[in-house]
Amino acid sequence: MSLPPTKKGAAPKPAGTAGSGDTRARQGGRQSALEGFGGRVLDAAAPAEQVFEHNAWDNVEWTPEAERTALEKIALQAAHPVDAGERERYSRDANVFWDQFYSNHTDNFFMDRHWLKQEFPELFKPLDGSSSANADGSRKTVFEIGCGAGNTAFPILAEDPSIFVYAADFSSTAIDVVKSSPAYDESAIKAFVYDVTSKDGIPPEIPANSVDICVCIFVLSALNPKDWDQATANIYNILKPGGVCLFRDYGRYDMAQLRFKKGRMLDENFYIRGDGTQVYFFTQEEVETRLFGKFDIVQSVVDRRLLVNRSRQLKMYRVWMQGKFRKPSSPKASENIN
């Protein structure tokens, strides 16, 4: 087994490997903390035991051993996939599995994403204290897709009550959790059930071409790849011209992917967890072309880290994709896509 070839036919390193093109900020200025990421770097020539001096390292190059181990694990997973007769039901009944997930894990299970202010400052008030309203004076609107228990929506509102947040999830149980929060106030947030892959298009709660920012954090990986086009078309049609989608999700060969055992692979790089929920692991090219090919790329980053368990002498590679993708501001941008 080998890694998939690039368009030029060369075999790339795993998604966690440092290299040119991993960070692609298309506009000037610092886009997030990741633009300056990499303060604790492990020297490739350092003694092997140095890796255990810290709990985490930034921008880590994969060793030949790590790459070989990753490919061996993927090959073993591929040799023992989910039974063909079972695969379709996980997509068909996805809402059932997610309802059960949120029934088992209440809002106490999730940590609020306070790191959002560092990585996605667009969601918050300017540092100079000026108004976060749009240039025309209108209220800034944010749509969180896959809001779960509200662990993104509520921290945003706590920082800036002047904005309006739409919060939607595939799971009706998750929406019940959001609405039951003491922080839920429909003058600032509206929560509702919505399937971003819906062929009916955008939700009736939101006017077309109207939202300033869509937030997709560990959401699109839960979709069957056959539904990506519909999902991103709906996101495109929800955003106003010039609006931005903020994205963070799992990267190819992340530790979470390599931990899957036999009988969990649904398709290439697409898996079923023990609780029945699905997860896909992206490459940067897939994010830029398959998901956001109709958007302008503001930022596209591969966040690579090596986590270390010093007591057990274990090394764990984490790989995440992060990006900011803008709906074009051209006259045609107001035209919906299918």
Buried (B, 14 or more C-beta within 10 A) or exposed (E): EEBEEEEEEEEBEBBBBBEEEBBBBEEEEEBBBBEEBBEBEBEEEEEEEEBBEEEEBBBBBBBEEBBEBBBEBBEBBEEEBBEEEEBEEBBEEBBEBBBBBBEEBEBEEBEBBEEBBEBBBBBBBEEEEEEBEEEEEEEBBBBBBBBBBBBBBBBBBEBBEEBBBBBBBBBBBBBBBBBEBEEBEEEBBBBBBBBBBBEEBBBEEBEEBBBBBBBBBBBBBBBBBEBBBBBBBBBBBBBBBEBBBBBBBBBBBBBBBBEBEEEBBBBEBBBBBEEBBBBBBBBBBBBBEBBBEBBBBBBBBBBBBBBBEEEEEEBBBBBBBBBBBBBBEEEEBBEEEE
